[in-house]
């Protein structure tokens, strides 16, 4: 086996150029690493520390001069040969490249024999010559070029940001309009389905024929699910456009939780999931929007059920201090990866592969639109509260679980409500040790 003469990193976005240089250098006994973009090349260089770096001048993100400038700032590459290999042989290009910290300048197309000699020359510490006065002038031109390119990129980013902002507004308006358009006919369908379900002759027929009962039950369940999805879209559109309005009235949070658990009773029983809670811990007299709080708590419970395997447990805890209620919903499920724990509160975010998506709200690892937790955060924030998640990470084997912790004012003041500080949210009792929820 031939001995490797050295490792060369080649940064080039053109496939044909990569192939020619790769074949030439490998035949000469070098190990060659390839990168298609400037930032990719910089990251690769920092990881492997090559003996020589070849870079094209024109790259999709940074140009070759900028790559060299960034690498030269790192003491790791202060003495590493950096060579430009480019089709650009315009007046001043070579000088600016050398001014940026590049050691050599090779013009395409390459002569294979001459190219191998030049590579060996640079690896031995050789550098292209340039008169000092021309180098000084090139440094000034390079600085002017960098400033001009920076200005151009800033203006381009401003235009892009403006376009993205307009698209975001269009998206919000489209979601809101679509949800309203769907809601109108669906409300009628929903009402008719309930009338159909309660119609005495049909009820009698359903009691006699199991197949008819299952058909009507499936129809009603599907309509309910669609209605809930549209309601989620409407709430989320109001949150995204800062148009969420609270209807403040006396609120019994404990009763809200009890009713939600009653609705999930069959699903919890089918999946053998225990719920541990004490209703007396929960406030019976708050000033809040009960309908929206119900939506928030229901989404948190649904989330806990979805990510807890069959046979697991969910613990609900609450305590009050006169101004706030602190409550948490902790599951014994698969947990949430550390890097996902902020993103899960963003609209339409999902931690699962969309190809394996399901719409069930209670099946293990079931799916949804990715709106449940963002809606929770929007509703809780509108009440002047805070929400966060704690989890040791995602592991379907050890089941570290997750705990969503919420702090809410007992009396919601819509205008000028002072949100609790970040530290306030930790006033819940410490989590018990072990896997039991």
C-alpha positions in Angstrom: 0.0 0.0 0.0 1.4 3.4 -1.0 2.0 5.8 1.9 -0.3 8.9 2.0 1.8 12.0 1.2 -0.6 14.3 3.0 -4.2 15.4 3.4 -5.6 18.1 1.1 -9.0 19.8 1.6 -10.5 21.0 -1.7 -13.4 23.5 -1.5 -15.2 23.7 -4.8 -18.9 23.8 -5.9 -18.4 22.7 -9.5 -18.6 18.8 -9.7 -16.4 18.6 -12.9 -13.6 20.6 -11.3 -13.8 18.5 -8.1 -13.5 15.3 -10.1 -10.5 16.4 -12.1 -8.6 17.7 -9.0 -9.6 14.7 -6.9 -8.4 12.2 -9.5 -5.1 14.1 -10.1 -4.2 14.4 -6.4 -5.2 10.9 -5.5 -3.0 9.5 -8.3 -0.2 11.6 -6.8 -0.7 9.8 -3.4 -2.7 12.5 -1.5 -5.8 11.9 0.6 -8.4 14.4 -0.6 -11.4 15.8 1.3 -14.1 17.7 -0.5 -16.4 20.5 0.5 -18.9 22.3 -1.7 -19.4 25.5 0.3 -17.1 27.9 2.1 -18.6 27.4 5.6 -18.7 23.7 5.1 -15.0 23.8 4.2 -14.1 25.9 7.3 -15.9 23.5 9.5 -14.2 20.5 7.9 -10.8 22.1 8.2 -11.3 22.7 11.9 -12.3 19.1 12.3 -9.5 17.4 10.4 -6.7 20.0 10.2 -5.5 19.2 6.6 -1.9 19.7 5.4 -3.1 22.0 2.6 -6.3 23.8 1.7 -7.4 24.4 -2.0 -10.3 26.7 -2.5 -12.1 28.2 -5.5 -12.5 31.9 -5.4 -16.2 32.0 -6.4 -18.3 29.9 -3.9 -22.0 29.8 -3.2 -21.7 31.4 0.3 -18.3 32.9 1.2 -15.7 33.5 -1.5 -12.2 31.9 -1.3 -10.6 35.1 0.0 -13.1 35.3 2.9 -12.5 31.6 3.6 -8.7 32.3 3.9 -9.2 35.4 6.1 -11.4 33.4 8.5 -9.0 30.5 8.7 -6.0 32.8 9.2 -7.6 34.2 12.3 -7.3 30.8 13.9 -3.8 30.0 15.2 -4.5 26.4 14.1 -4.2 27.5 10.4 -1.6 30.3 10.7 1.0 28.3 8.8 -1.3 26.0 6.8 -0.8 26.5 3.0 -4.0 27.9 1.5 -4.1 27.9 -2.3 -6.7 29.4 -4.7 -7.5 27.3 -7.7 -9.8 29.3 -10.0 -10.8 30.2 -13.5 -10.6 33.9 -12.7 -7.3 35.5 -13.9 -8.5 39.1 -14.0 -6.2 41.9 -13.2 -5.9 42.3 -9.4 -7.6 39.0 -8.5 -4.3 37.3 -7.7 -3.0 40.2 -5.7 -6.2 40.5 -3.6 -6.1 36.7 -3.0 -2.6 37.0 -1.6 -3.6 40.0 0.4 -6.3 37.9 2.0 -3.9 35.3 3.3 -3.7 33.0 0.3 -0.3 31.5 -0.4 -0.7 30.6 -4.1 -2.9 31.2 -7.1 -3.5 28.5 -9.7 -5.5 29.2 -12.8 -7.8 26.6 -14.4 -7.6 24.6 -16.5 -4.8 22.8 -14.8 -1.8 21.1 -16.3 -1.6 17.8 -14.4 2.2 17.6 -14.2 2.6 21.3 -13.4 -0.2 21.1 -10.9 1.4 18.3 -8.9 4.7 20.2 -8.8 2.9 23.4 -7.5 1.1 21.4 -4.8 4.4 19.9 -3.6 6.0 23.4 -3.7 3.3 24.8 -1.4 3.4 21.9 0.9 7.1 22.5 1.3 6.4 26.0 2.5 6.6 27.8 -0.8 4.6 31.0 -1.6 3.9 33.1 -4.6 5.9 36.2 -4.8 4.5 39.7 -5.0 6.1 43.1 -4.7 5.4 44.8 -1.3 3.9 47.9 -2.8 1.5 45.9 -4.9 0.6 43.8 -1.9 -0.2 47.0 0.1 -2.4 48.3 -2.7 -4.1 44.9 -3.0 -4.9 45.0 0.8 -6.6 48.3 0.3 -8.6 47.0 -2.7 -9.5 43.9 -0.7 -10.8 45.9 2.2 -12.9 48.1 -0.1 -14.2 44.9 -1.8 -15.1 43.3 1.6 -17.0 46.5 2.7 -18.8 46.7 -0.7 -19.8 43.0 -0.6 -20.9 43.4 3.0 -23.1 46.3 2.1 -24.6 44.3 -0.8 -25.3 41.3 1.4 -26.9 43.5 4.1 -29.2 45.1 1.5 -30.0 41.6 0.1 -30.8 40.4 3.6 -33.0 43.4 4.2 -34.9 42.7 1.0 -35.2 39.0 1.9 -36.4 39.8 5.4 -39.0 42.2 4.0 -40.2 39.4 1.6 -40.3 36.9 4.4 -42.2 39.3 6.6 -44.8 39.8 3.8 -45.0 36.0 3.2 -45.5 35.5 7.0 -48.3 38.0 7.0 -49.9 36.4 4.0 -49.6 33.0 5.7 -51.3 34.2 8.9 -54.1 35.8 6.9 -54.5 32.7 4.7 -54.7 30.4 7.8 -57.2 32.7 9.5 -59.4 33.1 6.3 -59.2 29.3 5.5 -60.2 28.3 9.1 -63.1 30.7 9.1 -64.3 29.5 5.6 -64.1 25.9 6.8 -65.7 26.6 10.1 -69.0 28.0 8.7 -70.1 24.8 6.8 -68.5 22.5 9.4 -70.5 24.1 12.2 -73.7 23.1 10.3 -72.3 19.6 9.7 -71.4 19.4 13.4 -74.9 20.4 14.5 -76.6 18.1 12.1 -74.4 15.2 13.2 -75.4 15.8 16.8 -79.1 15.9 15.8 -78.7 12.8 13.8 -77.0 11.0 16.7 -79.9 12.0 19.1 -82.7 11.2 16.6 -84.9 8.6 18.4 -85.5 6.3 15.4 -81.8 6.3 14.6 -80.9 5.7 18.2 -83.2 2.7 18.2 -81.7 1.4 15.0 -78.1 1.9 16.4 -79.1 -0.1 19.5 -80.2 -2.9 17.3 -77.5 -2.9 14.7 -73.8 -2.7 15.9 -72.5 -1.9 12.4 -74.8 1.2 12.1 -73.7 2.3 15.6 -70.1 2.1 14.6 -70.7 4.0 11.3 -72.5 6.8 13.0 -70.0 6.9 15.9 -67.1 7.1 13.4 -68.8 9.9 11.5 -69.4 11.9 14.6 -65.9 11.3 15.9 -64.4 12.4 12.6 -66.5 15.6 12.5 -65.5 16.4 16.1 -61.9 15.9 15.2 -62.1 18.2 12.2 -64.0 20.8 14.3 -61.2 20.7 17.0 -58.5 21.0 14.3 -60.2 24.1 12.8 -60.6 25.6 16.3 -56.9 25.0 16.9 -56.1 26.9 13.7 -58.3 29.8 14.6 -56.8 30.1 18.1 -53.3 29.9 16.7 -54.0 32.5 14.0 -55.2 34.8 16.8 -52.1 34.1 18.8 -49.8 34.7 15.8 -51.4 38.0 14.9 -51.6 39.2 18.6 -55.4 39.2 18.4 -56.2 36.8 21.2 -58.8 38.2 23.5 -59.6 36.8 27.0 -63.1 36.6 28.4 -62.3 36.9 32.1 -64.7 35.3 34.5 -64.7 33.1 37.7 -62.8 29.9 36.8 -62.6 26.6 38.7 -59.3 25.2 37.4 -59.7 21.9 39.4 -63.1 21.3 37.8 -61.7 22.0 34.3 -59.0 19.4 34.9 -61.5 16.9 36.2 -63.8 17.2 33.2 -60.8 16.8 30.8 -59.7 13.7 32.6 -63.3 12.3 32.4 -63.2 12.8 28.6 -59.9 10.9 28.4 -61.1 8.2 30.8 -61.7 5.6 28.1 -58.4 6.2 26.3 -56.5 6.1 29.6 -58.2 2.9 30.5 -57.5 1.3 27.1 -53.8 2.1 27.4 -53.5 1.3 31.1 -52.1 4.7 32.0 -52.6 5.8 35.6 -53.3 9.5 36.4 -52.2 10.6 39.9 -53.7 13.8 41.1 -55.5 15.5 44.0 -58.3 17.8 42.9 -58.2 19.6 46.3 -54.7 21.0 45.4 -56.2 23.0 42.4 -57.8 26.4 42.7 -61.6 26.6 42.6 -61.7 30.4 42.3 -59.6 32.1 39.7 -60.2 35.1 37.4 -59.3 33.8 34.0 -60.7 32.7 30.6 -62.0 29.2 31.4 -62.6 28.2 27.8 -59.0 29.0 26.8 -57.5 27.5 29.9 -59.4 24.3 29.1 -57.8 24.3 25.7 -54.3 24.7 27.2 -54.7 22.1 29.8 -56.3 19.6 27.4 -53.4 20.0 25.0 -50.9 19.4 27.8 -52.7 16.3 29.0 -53.1 15.0 25.4 -49.4 15.6 24.9 -48.5 13.6 28.1 -50.8 10.7 27.0 -49.4 10.6 23.5 -45.8 10.2 24.7 -46.3 7.9 27.5 -46.2 4.1 26.6 -49.0 1.8 27.7 -48.8 1.0 31.4 -47.2 4.3 32.3 -48.3 7.1 34.6 -49.0 10.8 34.6 -48.8 13.0 37.7 -50.6 16.3 38.0 -49.5 18.7 40.8 -50.6 22.1 41.9 -50.0 24.6 44.7 -50.8 28.3 45.3 -49.1 31.2 47.1 -51.9 33.8 47.2 -51.0 35.4 43.9 -50.1 32.5 41.6 -51.0 28.9 40.9 -48.1 26.7 40.0 -49.0 23.4 38.4 -47.2 20.7 36.5 -48.0 17.7 34.3 -45.4 15.1 34.4 -45.4 11.9 32.4 -43.3 8.7 32.4 -42.8 8.8 28.7 -40.0 8.9 26.1 -38.9 12.4 27.0 -37.8 15.3 24.8 -34.3 15.9 23.4 -32.5 18.8 24.9 -32.1 20.6 21.5 -35.9 20.3 21.0 -37.1 21.8 24.3 -37.3 25.4 23.1 -38.5 24.5 19.5 -41.5 22.5 20.6 -43.3 25.7 21.6 -43.0 27.1 18.0 -45.9 26.9 15.6 -46.2 23.8 13.4 -43.1 22.2 15.0 -43.0 18.5 15.3 -40.3 16.2 16.7 -41.6 13.2 14.7 -41.1 12.1 11.1 -44.1 13.5 9.1 -44.1 10.3 7.1 -45.2 8.3 10.2 -47.7 11.0 11.2 -51.0 10.0 12.8 -53.8 12.2 13.8 -54.7 10.4 17.1 -54.6 12.6 20.2 -54.3 9.6 22.5 -52.4 6.9 20.6 -48.8 6.3 21.7 -46.6 8.8 19.8 -49.7 10.1 17.9 -49.4 13.3 15.9 -51.2 16.5 15.2 -50.6 19.8 13.4 -47.8 20.8 15.8 -50.0 23.5 17.3 -50.8 22.1 20.8 -47.9 23.4 22.7 -47.6 26.7 20.8 -51.3 27.3 21.6 -50.6 26.4 25.3 -47.8 28.9 25.4 -49.9 31.6 23.7 -52.9 31.1 26.0 -50.7 31.0 29.2 -48.7 34.1 28.1 -52.0 36.0 27.3 -53.0 35.3 31.0 -49.7 36.8 32.2 -48.2 33.3 32.9 -45.2 31.3 31.9 -44.6 27.7 30.7 -41.5 25.6 30.3 -40.5 21.9 30.0 -38.0 19.8 31.9 -36.7 16.6 30.5 -33.4 14.7 30.7 -33.7 13.9 27.0 -35.3 11.6 24.6 -34.9 7.9 25.2 -37.7 5.3 24.3 -35.8 2.7 26.4 -35.1 4.3 29.7 -38.2 6.6 29.5 -36.9 9.7 31.3 -40.3 11.4 30.9 -41.1 15.1 30.6 -42.6 17.7 33.0 -44.4 20.8 31.8 -44.5 23.4 34.5 -46.9 26.4 34.4 -47.3 29.4 36.6 -50.5 31.5 36.2 -51.8 34.5 38.2 -54.9 33.7 40.2 -56.4 37.0 39.0 -55.7 37.8 35.4 -55.3 41.4 34.4 -55.4 41.6 30.7 -53.9 45.0 30.2 -50.4 45.6 31.6 -50.3 42.2 33.3 -46.8 41.7 34.8 -45.6 38.2 33.9 -43.8 36.3 36.6 -40.1 36.1 36.4 -38.2 33.1 35.1 -37.2 32.1 38.6 -40.8 32.2 39.8 -41.6 29.1 37.8 -39.4 26.9 39.9 -41.5 27.2 43.0 -43.1 23.8 42.6 -41.9 21.1 44.9 -38.8 19.2 43.6 -39.5 16.3 41.3 -39.5 13.0 43.1 -36.8 10.6 42.2 -37.4 7.4 40.1 -39.5 6.6 37.1 -42.9 6.8 38.7 -44.7 9.9 37.6 
